[in-house]
Amino acid sequence: MTVESTAARKPRRSSTGGGKRASARKPAPQKSTEPELIQLLTPEGKRVEDAKNAVYDAYVADITAEELRGLYRDMVLTRRFDAEATALQRQGELGLWASLLGQEAAQIGSGRATRDDDYVFPTYREHGVAWCRGVDPTNLLGMFRGVNNGGWDPNSNNFHLYTIVIGSQTLHATGYAMGVAKDGADSAVIAYFGDGASSQGDVAESFTFSAVYNAPVVFFCQNNQWAISEPTEKQTRVPLYQRAQGFGFPGVRVDGNDVLACLAVTKWALERARNGEGPALIEAFTYRMGAHTTSDDPTKYRNDDERVAWEAKDPILRLRAYLESEGHADEGFFAELDDESEALGKRVREVVRAMPDPDLMAIFENIYADGHALVDEERAQFAAYQASFADAPAAGEVK
Amino acid sequence: MAVQKLPIAKAINESLRTALENDPKVLIMGEDVGKLGGVFRVTDGLQKDFGEERVIDTPLAESGIVGTAIGLALRGYRPVVEIQFDGFVFPAYDQIVTQLAKMHARALGKIKMPVVIRIPYGGGIGAVEHHSESPETLFAHVAGLKVVSPSNSADAYWMMQQAIQSDDPVIFFEPKRRYWDKGEVDKEAIPGPLHKATVAREGTDLTLAAYGPMVKVCLEAAAAAEEEGKSLEVVDLRSMSPVDFDSVQASVEKTRRLVVVHEAPVFLGTGAEIAARITERCFYHLEAPVLRVGGYHAPYPPARLEEEYLPGLDRVLDAVDRSLAY
């Protein structure tokens, strides 16, 4: 299917290429689109039995039917939440939304691999990971509605604020992990980023620092194939997971649409980190089915065939097929989950619409922990200016 | 033994030592800060006494240094990072401006960012390019950061203590060409607030406002002017964010004239802000427009030209004469 997606992109790439001479000089790219990846569940929902998976299989060997249903529930509810947020943006209730559609397995699998005392550093698309960490999903919407620039206490769920500047958070995660090691704690840190971020210097620097200090941090790259309109080929000439080797730690590519594999591989990497074996890079090979955000139009830069091919690998359908074939879930479970999804959508809708605009004075709040004379002065001026309207004559009133 | 005569570099070194002793969460980070003790030896001996876990030699990556310091602060540490030279801070500028400055506000005040970024800055040491710049305005312009610069050993010692104790990120500009100037440090004194300006020399005819390396030039100018019968007051601003406008105003209300002096380019510099604010506050007191003396709108020049570029005694006294001529 990835071969098809390459074929679909080919004509466009050559049409924008630099002509015959330039293309003749181009080095042949390695086949990063033909991945050798860890897969425990096939797209048809069959459990993969392969000796090469043994090390990862061990991490999900004793997974119960209830836990599998839990993973399914997480993915369905996250997708429902995401769909609701997309709809709310279209209705003008949110200024922007970054959809995770298609990436549920990568996020739920990795998120459920974390322990409560681990610490998570997300980008701005980790709604599924936030869900796993127990963050109320409506908290994620404040910044997209424009009522705050973050909006939650990162220490409540050990889930850091969304970071919009690409790749910055990988360094925060590394520094935090250095602190964990200094404290002698046995927890770990996980940093999320995308294929586009792999081009950023901060990501390379975080690889360097984490390797040099043997920091207990797991780098979880969701390669969703597109950085807005730029395909992964515009970011790298080698498969992303192979980057790790050059920095001195292991890199693994996992089927990012296989929740079981994502869970297993992330548990493996977190356990290594906790045991003092240092960082690891996981490349979850997946696909962003929607737009980068509600501001872009994927039809301008990619082909429908590609999406159709990836739909056949849908992470939710895959687990459902497995649950059904194994008799792990009955109709009652799915019906109940449908009801729960609708209730979640309704709650999200209501909470967003009821979100009040922030207090005017919020402009001046929390800029400094210890205060700042200029902020104090401008706050007082602003308050006086606002107060001047209260005494002003109402519109149409004759003085 | 409370009062010692120390060069500025040594005063900072002792201040860092005191902080490391007092608080196990304080860390020193940077390129070459360990065994070498920093290229200016400001961290000399600290790694030997506090170990590699507290005084951390880092990879050569400024964004990485600041970015990981942010993570360490999130974990409850108080990192003091060294940027080797002023012109090398820019690879870290993104982390400082987009992350460090805003983290407290984005978390609605739930997390704090007690990070100090030490930057040896300014010219006058005959260095190659990127080693002599004065980028303080670029940081003072960013809400969420505090920006300070000591001009003498006592301030160097105490302001560093206060910067480390602050729960806000502080950009600590060290006047590198004054590193070897000695001054008295009273380690048992009760220091004034970190962001309060001080009157370094009293006078009645005109106020010179400066900070960091230019305070010494202004004190020399005031001494020279005295011989000509002019009484100049020198205000050491000490802090560029926030600026203690009240102290400057009080001085100007007395002298009725103000000249602001800094090494950074005059255009949109700290002096521009002070000129505007003081004009607004002291319009009816001023006998002359506020004048500024500083760098040109040009890249910092090659070392053989820096004496022409940097404000010296003559340029300061020329501005004093122009002001007094009104």
Interface residues (C-beta under 8 A of the other chain):
Chain A: N148 N149 G150 G151 W152 D153 P154 N155 H160 L161 T163 V165 S168 T170 L171 H172 A173 T174 G175 Y176 A177 M178 G179 V180 K182 D183 G201 D202 E205 S206 T208 F209 V212 E365 N366 I367 Y368 A369 D370 H372 A373 L374 V375
Chain B: E53 T58 P59 A61 S63 G64 V66 G67 T68 A69 I70 G71 L72 A73 L74 R75 G76 Y77 P91 D94 Q95 T98 Q99 K102 M103 H104 A105 R106 A107 L108 G109 K110 I111 K112 M113 A143 G144 K146 S166 D167 D168 H195 S241 P242 V243 D244 F245
